[in-house]
């Protein structure tokens, strides 16, 4: 289905390029998640209890 987006003519070089690209994307995602976690930790408890308003 999406095979046309990945040319198979590169032989053994293509998987290494894809692996490196995935590693870079995962590193970027990890950095973004770390920054988001730091933002949420710095916000204190303001983001907690979203579904607990009517529990009382």
Backbone as XML, in Angstrom:
<?xml version="1.0"?>
<chain id="A" units="angstrom">
  <residue number="1" name="UNK">
    <atom name="N" x="0.816" y="-1.181" z="0.000"/>
    <atom name="CA" x="0.000" y="0.000" z="0.000"/>
    <atom name="C" x="0.872" y="1.262" z="0.000"/>
  </residue>
  <residue number="2" name="UNK">
    <atom name="N" x="1.777" y="1.387" z="1.002"/>
    <atom name="CA" x="2.661" y="2.543" z="1.030"/>
    <atom name="C" x="4.056" y="2.165" z="0.555"/>
  </residue>
  <residue number="3" name="UNK">
    <atom name="N" x="4.173" y="1.015" z="-0.123"/>
    <atom name="CA" x="5.474" y="0.541" z="-0.573"/>
    <atom name="C" x="6.088" y="1.465" z="-1.621"/>
  </residue>
  <residue number="4" name="UNK">
    <atom name="N" x="5.260" y="2.192" z="-2.336"/>
    <atom name="CA" x="5.778" y="3.082" z="-3.370"/>
    <atom name="C" x="6.548" y="4.253" z="-2.783"/>
  </residue>
  <residue number="5" name="UNK">
    <atom name="N" x="6.351" y="4.566" z="-1.496"/>
    <atom name="CA" x="7.066" y="5.659" z="-0.862"/>
    <atom name="C" x="8.465" y="5.247" z="-0.417"/>
  </residue>
  <residue number="6" name="UNK">
    <atom name="N" x="8.754" y="3.940" z="-0.402"/>
    <atom name="CA" x="10.055" y="3.438" z="0.018"/>
    <atom name="C" x="10.712" y="2.720" z="-1.151"/>
  </residue>
  <residue number="7" name="UNK">
    <atom name="N" x="11.641" y="3.390" z="-1.852"/>
    <atom name="CA" x="12.305" y="2.733" z="-2.973"/>
    <atom name="C" x="13.191" y="1.593" z="-2.497"/>
  </residue>
  <residue number="8" name="UNK">
    <atom name="N" x="13.056" y="0.447" z="-3.133"/>
    <atom name="CA" x="13.809" y="-0.740" z="-2.732"/>
    <atom name="C" x="15.064" y="-0.927" z="-3.573"/>
  </residue>
  <residue number="9" name="UNK">
    <atom name="N" x="15.425" y="0.046" z="-4.384"/>
    <atom name="CA" x="16.566" y="-0.096" z="-5.278"/>
    <atom name="C" x="17.884" y="0.161" z="-4.573"/>
  </residue>
  <residue number="10" name="UNK">
    <atom name="N" x="17.875" y="0.680" z="-3.360"/>
    <atom name="CA" x="19.106" y="1.024" z="-2.665"/>
    <atom name="C" x="19.775" y="-0.197" z="-2.043"/>
  </residue>
  <residue number="11" name="UNK">
    <atom name="N" x="19.103" y="-1.318" z="-2.014"/>
    <atom name="CA" x="19.696" y="-2.538" z="-1.473"/>
    <atom name="C" x="19.878" y="-2.468" z="0.030"/>
  </residue>
  <residue number="12" name="UNK">
    <atom name="N" x="21.081" y="-2.826" z="0.517"/>
    <atom name="CA" x="21.336" y="-2.908" z="1.957"/>
    <atom name="C" x="21.482" y="-1.523" z="2.594"/>
  </residue>
  <residue number="13" name="UNK">
    <atom name="N" x="21.695" y="-0.469" z="1.811"/>
    <atom name="CA" x="21.865" y="0.868" z="2.366"/>
    <atom name="C" x="20.571" y="1.474" z="2.848"/>
  </residue>
  <residue number="14" name="UNK">
    <atom name="N" x="19.461" y="1.077" z="2.272"/>
    <atom name="CA" x="18.166" y="1.672" z="2.611"/>
    <atom name="C" x="17.725" y="1.382" z="4.048"/>
  </residue>
  <residue number="15" name="UNK">
    <atom name="N" x="17.786" y="0.135" z="4.528"/>
    <atom name="CA" x="17.355" y="-0.111" z="5.911"/>
    <atom name="C" x="18.169" y="0.677" z="6.936"/>
  </residue>
  <residue number="16" name="UNK">
    <atom name="N" x="19.460" y="0.851" z="6.697"/>
    <atom name="CA" x="20.282" y="1.615" z="7.627"/>
    <atom name="C" x="19.824" y="3.066" z="7.660"/>
  </residue>
  <residue number="17" name="UNK">
    <atom name="N" x="19.505" y="3.625" z="6.508"/>
    <atom name="CA" x="19.015" y="4.990" z="6.459"/>
    <atom name="C" x="17.689" y="5.134" z="7.180"/>
  </residue>
  <residue number="18" name="UNK">
    <atom name="N" x="16.800" y="4.163" z="6.996"/>
    <atom name="CA" x="15.511" y="4.196" z="7.676"/>
    <atom name="C" x="15.686" y="4.045" z="9.182"/>
  </residue>
  <residue number="19" name="UNK">
    <atom name="N" x="16.605" y="3.171" z="9.585"/>
    <atom name="CA" x="16.857" y="2.976" z="11.010"/>
    <atom name="C" x="17.402" y="4.251" z="11.636"/>
  </residue>
  <residue number="20" name="UNK">
    <atom name="N" x="18.332" y="4.897" z="10.961"/>
    <atom name="CA" x="18.880" y="6.143" z="11.483"/>
    <atom name="C" x="17.803" y="7.216" z="11.560"/>
  </residue>
  <residue number="21" name="UNK">
    <atom name="N" x="16.952" y="7.275" z="10.546"/>
    <atom name="CA" x="15.872" y="8.255" z="10.548"/>
    <atom name="C" x="14.911" y="7.994" z="11.705"/>
  </residue>
  <residue number="22" name="UNK">
    <atom name="N" x="14.591" y="6.740" z="11.950"/>
    <atom name="CA" x="13.708" y="6.403" z="13.069"/>
    <atom name="C" x="14.356" y="6.750" z="14.405"/>
  </residue>
  <residue number="23" name="UNK">
    <atom name="N" x="15.666" y="6.506" z="14.527"/>
    <atom name="CA" x="16.371" y="6.842" z="15.766"/>
    <atom name="C" x="16.342" y="8.348" z="16.016"/>
  </residue>
  <residue number="24" name="UNK">
    <atom name="N" x="16.511" y="9.134" z="14.941"/>
    <atom name="CA" x="16.466" y="10.588" z="15.085"/>
    <atom name="C" x="15.071" y="11.054" z="15.488"/>
  </residue>
  <residue number="25" name="UNK">
    <atom name="N" x="14.047" y="10.446" z="14.881"/>
    <atom name="CA" x="12.676" y="10.810" z="15.240"/>
    <atom name="C" x="12.360" y="10.441" z="16.684"/>
  </residue>
  <residue number="26" name="UNK">
    <atom name="N" x="12.839" y="9.269" z="17.118"/>
    <atom name="CA" x="12.604" y="8.847" z="18.501"/>
    <atom name="C" x="13.332" y="9.767" z="19.484"/>
  </residue>
  <residue number="27" name="UNK">
    <atom name="N" x="14.546" y="10.192" z="19.125"/>
    <atom name="CA" x="15.287" y="11.106" z="19.991"/>
    <atom name="C" x="14.569" y="12.444" z="20.108"/>
  </residue>
  <residue number="28" name="UNK">
    <atom name="N" x="14.032" y="12.936" z="18.987"/>
    <atom name="CA" x="13.294" y="14.194" z="19.006"/>
    <atom name="C" x="12.016" y="14.062" z="19.836"/>
  </residue>
  <residue number="29" name="UNK">
    <atom name="N" x="11.334" y="12.938" z="19.677"/>
    <atom name="CA" x="10.116" y="12.701" z="20.452"/>
    <atom name="C" x="10.432" y="12.612" z="21.941"/>
  </residue>
  <residue number="30" name="UNK">
    <atom name="N" x="11.513" y="11.931" z="22.270"/>
    <atom name="CA" x="11.918" y="11.806" z="23.666"/>
    <atom name="C" x="12.227" y="13.170" z="24.269"/>
  </residue>
  <residue number="31" name="UNK">
    <atom name="N" x="12.911" y="14.019" z="23.499"/>
    <atom name="CA" x="13.225" y="15.369" z="23.980"/>
    <atom name="C" x="11.947" y="16.177" z="24.190"/>
  </residue>
  <residue number="32" name="UNK">
    <atom name="N" x="10.997" y="16.047" z="23.257"/>
    <atom name="CA" x="9.729" y="16.766" z="23.390"/>
    <atom name="C" x="8.956" y="16.293" z="24.616"/>
  </residue>
  <residue number="33" name="UNK">
    <atom name="N" x="8.949" y="14.995" z="24.836"/>
    <atom name="CA" x="8.235" y="14.456" z="25.995"/>
    <atom name="C" x="8.908" y="14.874" z="27.303"/>
  </residue>
  <residue number="34" name="UNK">
    <atom name="N" x="10.236" y="14.933" z="27.301"/>
    <atom name="CA" x="10.954" y="15.380" z="28.493"/>
    <atom name="C" x="10.631" y="16.838" z="28.800"/>
  </residue>
  <residue number="35" name="UNK">
    <atom name="N" x="10.566" y="17.666" z="27.754"/>
    <atom name="CA" x="10.223" y="19.075" z="27.945"/>
    <atom name="C" x="8.786" y="19.217" z="28.447"/>
  </residue>
  <residue number="36" name="UNK">
    <atom name="N" x="7.877" y="18.418" z="27.902"/>
    <atom name="CA" x="6.494" y="18.457" z="28.343"/>
    <atom name="C" x="6.380" y="18.015" z="29.791"/>
  </residue>
  <residue number="37" name="UNK">
    <atom name="N" x="7.124" y="16.981" z="30.158"/>
    <atom name="CA" x="7.110" y="16.507" z="31.538"/>
    <atom name="C" x="7.626" y="17.584" z="32.480"/>
  </residue>
  <residue number="38" name="UNK">
    <atom name="N" x="8.691" y="18.263" z="32.068"/>
    <atom name="CA" x="9.236" y="19.340" z="32.900"/>
    <atom name="C" x="8.219" y="20.471" z="33.052"/>
  </residue>
  <residue number="39" name="UNK">
    <atom name="N" x="7.523" y="20.793" z="31.970"/>
    <atom name="CA" x="6.493" y="21.834" z="32.038"/>
    <atom name="C" x="5.370" y="21.431" z="32.994"/>
  </residue>
  <residue number="40" name="UNK">
    <atom name="N" x="4.951" y="20.164" z="32.905"/>
    <atom name="CA" x="3.876" y="19.704" z="33.774"/>
    <atom name="C" x="4.313" y="19.645" z="35.228"/>
  </residue>
  <residue number="41" name="UNK">
    <atom name="N" x="5.554" y="19.253" z="35.476"/>
    <atom name="CA" x="6.072" y="19.211" z="36.846"/>
    <atom name="C" x="6.162" y="20.627" z="37.408"/>
  </residue>
  <residue number="42" name="UNK">
    <atom name="N" x="6.544" y="21.582" z="36.572"/>
    <atom name="CA" x="6.664" y="22.967" z="37.007"/>
    <atom name="C" x="5.314" y="23.628" z="37.254"/>
  </residue>
  <residue number="43" name="UNK">
    <atom name="N" x="4.269" y="23.062" z="36.654"/>
    <atom name="CA" x="2.931" y="23.634" z="36.808"/>
    <atom name="C" x="2.326" y="23.278" z="38.166"/>
  </residue>
  <residue number="44" name="UNK">
    <atom name="N" x="3.005" y="22.455" z="38.926"/>
    <atom name="CA" x="2.487" y="22.057" z="40.230"/>
    <atom name="C" x="1.348" y="21.067" z="40.067"/>
  </residue>
  <residue number="45" name="UNK">
    <atom name="N" x="0.245" y="21.299" z="40.735"/>
    <atom name="CA" x="-0.887" y="20.392" z="40.646"/>
    <atom name="C" x="-2.037" y="20.984" z="39.857"/>
  </residue>
  <residue number="46" name="UNK">
    <atom name="N" x="-1.782" y="22.021" z="39.070"/>
    <atom name="CA" x="-2.866" y="22.717" z="38.385"/>
    <atom name="C" x="-3.532" y="21.848" z="37.323"/>
  </residue>
  <residue number="47" name="UNK">
    <atom name="N" x="-2.831" y="20.850" z="36.799"/>
    <atom name="CA" x="-3.405" y="20.023" z="35.753"/>
    <atom name="C" x="-4.042" y="18.748" z="36.268"/>
  </residue>
  <residue number="48" name="UNK">
    <atom name="N" x="-4.027" y="18.564" z="37.557"/>
    <atom name="CA" x="-4.549" y="17.313" z="38.130"/>
    <atom name="C" x="-6.013" y="17.460" z="38.517"/>
  </residue>
  <residue number="49" name="UNK">
    <atom name="N" x="-6.676" y="16.318" z="38.671"/>
    <atom name="CA" x="-8.056" y="16.327" z="39.113"/>
    <atom name="C" x="-9.041" y="16.721" z="38.026"/>
  </residue>
  <residue number="50" name="UNK">
    <atom name="N" x="-8.716" y="16.465" z="36.791"/>
    <atom name="CA" x="-9.593" y="16.864" z="35.694"/>
    <atom name="C" x="-10.925" y="16.133" z="35.785"/>
  </residue>
  <residue number="51" name="UNK">
    <atom name="N" x="-10.901" y="14.841" z="36.054"/>
    <atom name="CA" x="-12.118" y="14.059" z="36.114"/>
    <atom name="C" x="-12.674" y="13.879" z="37.508"/>
  </residue>
  <residue number="52" name="UNK">
    <atom name="N" x="-12.132" y="14.588" z="38.480"/>
    <atom name="CA" x="-12.518" y="14.389" z="39.869"/>
    <atom name="C" x="-13.416" y="15.509" z="40.401"/>
  </residue>
  <residue number="53" name="UNK">
    <atom name="N" x="-13.919" y="16.359" z="39.518"/>
    <atom name="CA" x="-14.705" y="17.512" z="39.972"/>
    <atom name="C" x="-16.004" y="17.090" z="40.646"/>
  </residue>
  <residue number="54" name="UNK">
    <atom name="N" x="-16.664" y="16.055" z="40.113"/>
    <atom name="CA" x="-17.945" y="15.638" z="40.674"/>
    <atom name="C" x="-17.831" y="14.446" z="41.620"/>
  </residue>
  <residue number="55" name="UNK">
    <atom name="N" x="-16.628" y="14.099" z="42.031"/>
    <atom name="CA" x="-16.423" y="12.910" z="42.862"/>
    <atom name="C" x="-16.742" y="13.183" z="44.325"/>
  </residue>
  <residue number="56" name="UNK">
    <atom name="N" x="-16.746" y="14.451" z="44.731"/>
    <atom name="CA" x="-16.837" y="14.823" z="46.116"/>
    <atom name="C" x="-18.078" y="14.517" z="46.823"/>
  </residue>
</chain>
